[in-house]
C-alpha cells in the first residue's frame, strides 16, 4: 500500500498556503469520513540539501573513466551531505508546536523527517484538510486525504512532502503463475522429475541451463567477505523442505543450507501457510540465487512483514538507514514506521547486491505519485553511493502497469484500468522501482521452442516483459548513445504522447525468465514458473560473483553498475537479443532490436566477458 504524497513548493513570496489536490487513484473509492478520534501518524519529509548534485556524486564513483571509480562513500558522509538543515527543522517544528495540543500529541524528529501522532480532528485543523476512509477493490481500507495539506509559505519551503495523503496499492509480484489464456488458473505448473531434461532448456530451465546460457562457471573465493540479499514482502515465504528438495536434485552439496533471515517490520516465515502461491516467489528467488552461487555464499533474506507498506522499499530503507526511520503508528490503520530504538531501524546489514522481484508504483508525473517516486529513488541513489547494487525486475506487463487482473495505462494523462488484451490504444506507464536510474532493471528472455542454449534467446512471448521510458525521471547521460540509436533507427511511429522519449529508458539488461520452463521446488513438487521475478535474482547472482572476484584481489564491490554497462568499456559483454515485443495498452509495445532496446535492454550477460571487464576497473 502506498501513500500518495503532496509536494509542497513555493510559487512566490506572497503565497500564504499551498496544496496540491489529486484524484482518487484507480481501484480506490472514498468510503466515508474518518473518525475524528482516530490516531494518525503524519510524517513531514524535510527538504534535503545537495540532491541536485546526487548524479554528479554518483558518476564520480561509478563512471569507468572517473579517477575515483569505486571509491564509495561512508554512511556518515552520505548523512552529512544530505541532512536537512537544522534551520528547516526549527521552522517546521515551531509552526507545528504553535498549532498542536501539547497534552495529546507528540512530535518526533529524525534527521530527515518530523513525525507527529495526532488525532484526525487535530490533523484536519492543522493542515486545513479532510481525512477520509478509502476502500480498495479488495476490501482493504485506509485513512488518507486526496485534497492535500496546507502550509504557510514560510513553512512550505522547508517541506518536501507529507504522508499520508492517500494510498495506492501493494507491492506487485513480477512472477507469472499461470498462463494468461487459462481464466482463473492459479499456482505454478507441476512437472514430474522425469520430465526435467537439461538438454531441453526450452522446456525446463534448470541451473545448468542458466550456466550454459550465460557462460557462468565460477567458483567463489571470497564469499565470507561478500554479501547478497533478496527482498520479500508480506505473505511470501519459503519452506526449508522445498529448498532441500531442489538442492538434492540440482545442487546436492547445499542440502540443509538456508538463507539468513533478516526480519523487517515483523517479517517471519510461516511454513504452515496453506496457500501454495505464498511460497512460490521466495522459493524462486532463493533456489535460483543460492543454487547458482553455491554453498559458500551466505544469502540474506530481507523479509518485510507486510504487503501494505508505503511505498515498496520504505521498509527496507528504514531498516538500512536509521535516518530514514520515524515513530511507531498507533492507529491500527495508518502506516507502520519506527523510532530510533526500534530493532528494525538501521540495524539490518546492507548487502553489496540486493535483488527485488516486485514492482510498486506507476511511474507517472502527477502529485499522487511523483514526490514519492523521487524520494524513494533518491534514497536508492544514496545506497548506491555506499556501494550497494540494487537490481529489480522490469515487470511482466510490457508497457503497462499491473493492477491485477487488469493493467493501468494513461488516457488523457489519467490512469485508467484496461484489460491486458485490450485493443484500445493508450499511453504507456512505466513501473517503479525499475524506472529509477539508480536501479539496474532486468527484463526477461527465453530459449525459443525447439532451440538450445547455443542459439540466441528471444524476448519472452508467453508474457510481455516490462520496459519503456520513465515519465518521472530524465534519461541519464550515459544512456544517450544507446537510446538515441534505438529512437533513431528502431522506435515505432507512435504519437508524441504515447511514451516519453526523453525519460530514463529501461530495462538495462535481461536474463531468462520465461514462464513455465523455470524449475523450482514448491510444496513438495517440482514446478514450472517464471517471469522477470526469475530474471532479477539470476542477474544479481552474476554481479555477486563479480564482486567476489574483485574482493579477492583487493578491490571494492562494483556498486552502481549502470554507467559502466553502457560505456564502451563493456561492449561485447552482452548477448544481443533482437527478436520479440512487449505489448500493452492496446499496442504492440516496442520491438527488440540490435543494440539496446526497451524490451531486453543491452541483452543477456556473458559472464566471463562481464567479469573480465569489471576486473580491469580500479
Residue pairs with C-beta under 8 A, 6 or more apart in sequence:
1 140
1 142
1 167
1 168
1 169
1 170
1 307
1 308
1 309
1 310
1 335
2 167
2 168
2 169
2 170
2 310
2 311
2 312
2 360
2 361
2 372
3 144
3 163
3 164
3 165
3 166
3 167
3 168
3 310
3 311
3 335
3 372
4 22
4 25
4 144
4 146
4 165
4 166
4 167
4 168
4 367
4 368
4 369
4 372
5 45
5 161
5 162
5 163
5 165
5 367
5 368
5 371
5 372
5 375
6 19
6 20
6 148
6 149
6 161
6 162
6 165
6 367
6 371
7 20
7 160
7 161
7 367
7 370
7 371
8 18
8 20
8 149
8 151
8 156
8 157
8 159
8 160
8 161
8 162
9 18
9 156
10 18
10 153
10 156
10 157
11 18
13 153
14 153
15 153
15 156
16 152
16 153
17 128
17 150
17 151
17 152
17 153
17 156
18 150
18 151
18 153
18 156
19 128
19 129
19 147
19 148
19 149
19 150
20 148
20 367
21 146
21 147
21 148
21 367
22 146
22 148
22 165
22 166
22 366
22 367
22 368
23 146
23 368
23 414
24 30
24 134
24 146
24 166
25 166
25 167
25 168
25 169
25 368
25 415
26 403
26 408
26 415
26 416
26 417
27 136
27 137
27 168
27 169
27 403
27 417
28 134
28 135
28 136
28 137
28 166
28 167
28 168
29 134
29 135
30 132
30 133
30 134
30 146
31 132
31 133
31 134
31 135
31 141
32 132
32 133
33 130
33 131
33 132
33 133
34 40
34 120
34 131
34 132
34 133
34 143
35 120
36 119
36 120
36 121
36 124
37 119
37 120
37 121
38 119
38 120
38 143
38 331
38 333
39 117
39 118
39 119
39 329
39 330
39 331
39 334
40 117
40 118
40 119
40 120
40 123
40 131
40 143
40 164
40 331
40 334
41 115
41 116
41 117
41 164
41 326
41 327
41 328
41 329
41 330
41 331
41 334
41 335
41 337
42 115
42 116
42 118
42 123
42 127
42 162
42 163
42 164
43 113
43 114
43 115
43 162
43 163
43 164
43 326
43 337
44 92
44 96
44 113
44 114
44 115
44 116
44 159
44 162
45 112
45 113
45 159
45 160
45 161
45 162
45 163
45 375
46 84
46 88
46 89
46 92
46 112
46 113
46 114
46 158
46 159
46 160
47 84
47 88
47 157
47 158
47 159
47 160
48 82
48 83
48 84
48 112
48 160
48 378
49 81
49 82
49 83
49 84
49 85
50 81
50 82
51 82
51 378
54 378
54 381
54 382
54 385
55 476
57 73
57 81
57 385
58 381
58 384
58 385
58 438
58 560
58 563
59 66
59 478
59 563
60 66
60 68
61 68
61 69
61 70
61 71
61 72
61 73
61 385
61 559
61 560
62 69
62 384
62 559
62 560
62 561
62 562
62 563
62 564
63 69
63 478
63 563
63 564
63 567
64 563
64 564
64 567
64 569
64 617
65 567
69 617
69 618
70 555
70 556
70 558
70 559
70 617
70 618
71 556
72 385
72 386
72 387
72 556
72 557
72 559
73 81
73 385
73 386
74 386
75 321
75 386
78 382
78 385
78 386
79 111
79 323
82 112
82 382
83 111
83 112
83 323
84 111
84 112
84 158
88 158
89 109
89 114
89 158
91 154
91 155
91 158
92 114
92 155
92 158
92 159
93 107
93 109
93 114
95 151
95 152
95 155
96 107
96 114
96 116
96 126
97 107
99 125
99 126
100 107
100 116
100 118
100 122
100 126
101 122
104 118
104 119
104 122
105 116
105 117
105 118
105 119
105 122
106 116
106 117
106 327
107 114
107 115
107 116
108 114
108 115
108 116
108 326
108 327
108 339
109 115
110 322
110 323
110 324
110 325
110 326
110 340
111 323
112 323
112 324
113 324
113 326
115 326
115 327
115 337
117 327
117 329
117 330
118 126
120 131
120 143
123 129
123 131
124 130
124 131
127 149
127 150
127 151
127 162
128 149
128 150
129 145
129 147
129 148
129 149
129 150
130 145
130 147
131 143
131 144
131 145
132 143
132 144
132 145
132 146
133 141
133 142
133 143
133 333
134 141
134 142
134 143
134 144
134 146
134 166
134 167
135 141
136 142
136 167
136 169
140 308
141 333
142 164
142 166
142 167
142 333
142 334
143 164
143 331
143 333
143 334
144 164
144 165
144 166
144 167
145 164
145 165
145 166
146 165
146 166
148 165
148 367
149 162
149 165
151 159
160 371
160 375
161 371
161 372
161 375
163 310
163 335
164 310
164 334
164 335
165 368
166 368
167 310
168 311
168 361
168 362
168 368
168 369
169 403
170 233
170 234
170 307
170 308
171 233
171 234
171 307
171 309
171 312
171 358
171 359
171 360
172 358
172 359
172 360
172 395
172 402
172 404
173 236
173 281
173 357
173 358
173 531
173 533
174 357
174 358
174 359
174 393
174 394
174 395
174 396
174 466
174 531
174 532
174 533
174 536
175 280
175 281
175 284
175 357
175 396
175 529
175 530
175 531
175 533
175 534
176 396
176 462
176 463
176 515
176 516
176 529
176 530
176 531
177 185
177 186
177 187
177 188
177 277
177 280
177 529
178 185
178 186
178 187
178 188
178 189
179 185
179 462
179 515
179 516
180 420
180 421
180 463
186 277
187 276
187 277
187 280
187 527
188 276
188 280
188 516
188 520
188 522
188 527
188 528
188 529
189 516
189 527
189 528
189 529
190 525
190 526
190 527
190 528
191 204
191 519
191 525
191 526
191 527
191 528
192 526
193 249
193 526
195 203
195 204
196 204
196 206
196 249
196 519
196 526
197 203
197 204
198 206
198 208
198 209
199 452
201 209
201 212
201 213
201 447
201 452
201 453
201 517
202 446
202 447
202 448
202 449
202 450
202 451
202 452
202 517
203 517
204 517
204 519
204 528
205 447
205 512
205 514
205 517
205 518
205 519
205 530
206 250
206 519
207 250
207 251
207 288
207 291
207 292
208 250
209 447
209 453
209 512
210 216
210 288
210 292
210 511
210 512
210 538
211 217
211 292
212 453
213 447
213 453
213 457
213 512
213 604
214 511
214 538
214 542
214 604
214 605
214 606
214 607
215 606
215 607
215 608
215 609
216 292
216 541
216 542
216 545
216 607
218 545
218 548
218 549
218 607
218 611
219 294
220 226
220 293
220 294
220 296
220 297
220 545
220 548
221 548
221 549
221 552
222 548
222 549
222 551
222 552
223 293
223 296
223 297
223 298
223 548
224 296
225 551
226 297
226 352
226 544
226 547
226 548
226 551
226 557
227 298
227 300
227 349
227 350
227 351
227 352
227 353
228 289
228 293
228 297
228 299
228 300
228 351
228 352
228 353
228 354
228 355
228 540
228 541
228 544
229 262
229 299
229 300
229 301
229 302
229 351
229 353
229 354
229 355
230 259
230 282
230 285
230 286
230 289
230 299
230 300
230 301
230 302
230 354
230 355
230 356
230 357
230 537
230 540
231 302
231 304
231 313
231 316
231 354
231 355
231 356
231 357
231 358
232 267
232 281
232 282
232 285
232 301
232 302
232 303
232 304
233 304
233 306
233 307
233 309
233 312
233 315
233 358
234 304
234 305
234 306
234 307
234 308
235 270
235 273
235 275
235 278
235 307
236 278
236 279
236 281
236 282
237 269
237 270
237 271
237 273
237 278
237 279
237 282
238 259
238 269
238 279
238 282
238 283
238 286
238 301
239 271
239 279
239 283
239 522
239 523
240 258
240 271
241 524
242 279
242 283
242 287
242 520
242 521
242 522
242 523
242 524
243 254
243 257
243 258
243 283
243 286
243 287
243 290
243 521
244 255
244 256
245 521
245 524
245 526
246 283
246 287
246 291
246 520
246 521
246 526
247 253
247 254
247 255
247 257
247 287
247 290
247 291
248 255
249 521
249 526
250 291
250 519
251 290
251 291
251 294
251 295
253 294
253 295
254 290
254 291
254 294
254 295
257 290
257 295
259 286
259 290
259 298
259 299
259 300
259 301
260 298
260 299
260 300
260 301
261 268
261 269
261 301
261 303
262 300
262 301
262 302
262 303
262 319
262 348
262 349
263 303
263 305
263 344
264 302
264 303
264 304
264 305
264 315
264 316
264 319
264 344
264 348
265 304
265 305
265 306
265 309
265 315
265 336
265 338
265 344
266 305
266 306
267 302
267 303
267 304
267 305
267 306
268 303
268 305
269 303
270 278
273 279
276 522
276 523
279 522
279 523
280 520
280 522
280 527
280 529
281 357
281 533
282 301
283 520
283 521
283 522
284 357
284 518
284 520
284 529
284 533
284 534
284 537
285 355
285 357
285 533
285 536
285 537
286 299
286 301
286 537
287 520
287 521
288 518
288 520
288 534
288 537
288 538
288 541
289 299
289 355
289 537
289 538
289 540
289 541
289 544
290 297
290 299
292 538
292 541
292 542
293 299
293 541
293 544
293 545
297 544
297 548
300 349
300 351
302 316
302 319
302 348
302 354
304 315
304 316
305 315
306 315
306 336
308 335
309 315
309 335
309 336
310 335
310 372
311 360
311 361
311 372
311 376
311 432
312 356
312 358
312 359
312 360
312 361
312 376
312 432
312 433
313 356
313 360
313 376
313 379
313 380
313 433
314 324
314 376
315 344
316 348
316 354
317 324
317 376
317 379
318 324
318 325
318 337
318 338
318 344
318 345
318 346
319 344
319 345
319 346
319 347
319 348
320 346
320 348
320 350
320 383
321 346
321 379
321 382
321 383
322 340
322 345
322 346
322 347
323 346
324 346
324 379
325 337
325 338
325 339
325 340
325 342
325 344
325 345
325 346
326 337
326 338
326 339
327 337
327 338
327 339
328 336
328 337
328 338
328 339
328 342
329 335
329 336
329 337
338 344
338 345
339 345
340 346
350 383
350 386
350 388
351 388
352 387
352 388
352 389
352 544
352 547
352 557
353 388
353 389
353 391
353 540
353 543
353 544
353 547
353 557
354 388
354 389
354 390
354 391
354 540
355 391
355 392
355 536
355 537
355 540
356 390
356 391
356 392
356 393
356 433
356 536
357 392
357 393
357 531
357 532
357 533
357 534
357 536
357 537
358 392
358 393
359 392
359 393
359 395
359 401
359 402
359 431
359 432
359 433
359 434
359 466
360 431
360 432
360 433
361 369
361 372
361 373
361 431
361 432
362 369
362 401
362 408
362 415
362 429
362 430
362 431
362 432
363 369
363 373
363 401
363 429
363 430
363 431
363 432
363 435
363 470
363 471
363 472
363 473
364 370
364 410
364 415
364 429
364 471
364 472
365 471
365 472
366 413
369 472
370 472
373 432
373 435
373 436
373 472
373 473
374 472
374 473
376 432
376 433
376 436
377 432
377 433
377 436
377 437
377 438
377 439
377 472
377 473
380 390
380 433
380 436
380 438
380 439
381 436
381 438
383 390
383 438
384 390
384 438
384 559
384 560
386 559
387 556
387 557
387 559
388 559
389 440
389 540
389 543
389 557
389 558
389 559
389 560
389 561
390 433
390 438
390 439
390 440
391 439
391 440
391 442
391 536
391 539
391 540
391 543
392 433
392 434
392 439
392 440
392 441
392 442
392 536
393 434
393 441
393 442
393 444
393 466
393 513
393 531
393 532
393 533
393 535
393 536
394 431
394 434
394 441
394 442
394 443
394 444
394 465
394 466
394 467
394 506
394 507
394 532
394 535
395 401
395 402
395 431
395 434
395 465
395 466
395 532
396 402
396 444
396 463
396 464
396 465
396 466
396 531
396 532
396 533
397 407
397 420
397 431
397 463
397 464
397 466
397 584
398 464
398 465
398 466
398 467
398 581
398 582
398 583
398 584
398 585
398 589
399 428
399 429
399 464
399 466
399 467
399 468
399 499
399 582
399 583
399 584
399 585
399 587
399 589
399 590
400 407
400 408
400 409
400 418
400 420
400 428
400 429
400 584
400 585
401 407
401 408
401 409
401 415
401 429
401 430
401 431
402 408
402 431
403 417
405 420
406 417
406 418
406 419
406 420
407 417
407 418
407 419
407 420
407 584
407 585
408 415
408 416
408 417
408 418
408 429
409 415
409 416
409 418
409 426
409 427
409 428
409 429
409 584
409 585
409 586
410 416
410 426
410 427
410 428
410 429
410 585
411 426
411 427
413 427
415 429
416 426
418 424
418 426
418 585
418 586
420 584
422 585
422 586
423 586
424 586
425 498
425 585
425 586
425 587
426 585
426 586
427 497
427 498
427 499
427 585
428 468
428 469
428 498
428 499
428 584
428 585
428 587
428 589
429 471
429 585
430 468
430 469
430 470
430 471
430 472
430 503
430 506
431 466
432 472
433 439
434 441
434 466
434 506
434 507
435 441
435 470
435 472
435 473
435 503
435 504
435 506
436 473
436 504
437 470
437 473
437 476
437 504
437 562
438 560
438 562
440 508
440 509
440 539
440 543
440 561
440 562
440 565
441 467
441 506
441 507
441 508
441 509
441 601
442 507
442 508
442 509
442 510
442 511
442 532
442 535
442 536
442 538
442 539
442 601
443 459
443 465
443 466
443 467
443 507
443 509
443 510
443 513
443 532
443 535
443 582
443 599
443 600
443 601
444 459
444 460
444 463
444 465
444 510
444 511
444 512
444 513
444 514
444 530
444 531
444 532
444 534
444 535
445 457
445 458
445 459
445 460
445 465
445 510
445 511
445 512
445 513
445 514
445 535
445 577
445 580
445 600
445 604
446 457
446 458
446 459
446 460
446 461
446 462
446 512
446 513
446 514
446 517
447 453
447 455
447 457
447 512
447 514
447 517
448 455
448 457
448 458
448 579
456 575
456 576
456 577
456 578
456 579
457 512
457 575
457 577
457 604
458 577
458 579
458 580
458 592
459 465
459 510
459 577
459 579
459 580
459 581
459 582
459 592
459 599
459 600
460 513
460 514
460 515
460 530
460 580
461 580
461 581
462 514
462 515
462 516
462 530
463 515
463 531
464 581
464 582
464 583
464 584
464 589
465 507
465 510
465 513
465 532
465 580
465 582
465 599
465 600
466 506
466 507
466 532
466 582
467 506
467 507
467 582
467 589
467 590
467 597
467 598
467 599
467 600
467 601
468 499
468 505
468 506
468 582
468 589
468 590
468 598
469 475
469 499
469 500
469 501
469 502
469 503
469 504
469 505
469 506
469 598
470 500
470 503
470 504
470 505
470 506
471 500
471 503
472 503
473 503
473 504
474 502
474 503
474 504
475 483
475 502
475 503
475 504
475 505
476 504
476 562
476 563
478 562
478 563
478 566
478 567
479 504
479 505
479 566
479 596
481 566
482 505
482 566
482 595
482 596
482 602
483 505
483 596
485 595
485 596
486 505
486 593
486 595
486 596
486 597
486 598
487 501
489 593
490 591
490 593
490 594
490 597
491 501
491 590
492 587
492 588
492 590
492 591
494 587
498 587
505 596
505 598
506 598
506 601
507 598
507 599
507 600
507 601
508 562
508 565
508 566
508 601
508 602
509 539
509 565
509 574
509 600
509 601
509 602
509 603
509 604
509 605
510 535
510 577
510 599
510 600
510 601
510 603
510 604
511 534
511 535
511 536
511 538
511 539
511 604
511 605
512 518
512 534
512 535
512 538
512 604
513 530
513 531
513 532
513 533
513 534
513 535
513 538
514 530
515 528
515 529
515 530
515 531
516 528
516 529
516 530
517 528
517 530
518 528
518 529
518 530
518 534
519 526
519 527
519 528
520 526
520 527
520 528
520 529
521 527
522 529
539 605
542 605
542 607
542 610
543 558
543 561
545 607
545 611
546 558
546 610
546 611
546 614
547 557
547 558
549 611
549 614
549 615
550 556
550 557
550 558
550 614
550 615
551 557
553 615
555 615
555 617
555 618
558 564
558 614
558 617
564 570
564 613
564 614
564 617
565 573
565 602
566 596
566 602
569 613
569 616
569 617
570 610
570 613
572 606
572 609
573 605
573 606
573 609
573 610
573 613
574 602
574 603
574 604
574 605
574 606
574 610
575 603
575 604
575 605
575 606
576 594
576 595
576 602
576 603
577 592
577 597
577 599
577 600
577 603
577 604
578 592
578 593
578 594
579 592
580 591
580 592
580 599
580 600
581 588
581 589
581 590
581 591
581 592
581 599
582 589
582 590
582 598
582 599
583 589
589 599
590 597
590 598
590 599
591 597
591 599
592 599
592 600
595 602
596 602
